[in-house]
Amino acid sequence: MTNGDGFFTFASVPVGTYALTVESPGFQVYKADSISLGGGERRNVNVALAVGTTSQTVEVNAEIAP
């Protein structure tokens, strides 16, 4: 979850390489791989979510009255 300005924080993340996935209903999923973090490092990742597609299925059944 982000704050009101769209920022999020992970505290005490070990040094390493990470993958980031951002998703929200109605938008396409954003994925970024190979994000390397060092000790005590701050990193900004600017994410722009693209509007996703929606799909809806409607099934109609009818019978002819005698």
Secondary structure, DSSP 8 states (H G I E B T S, - for coil): ---TTS-----S--SEEEEEEE--TTB--EEEEEEEE-TT----------B---------------
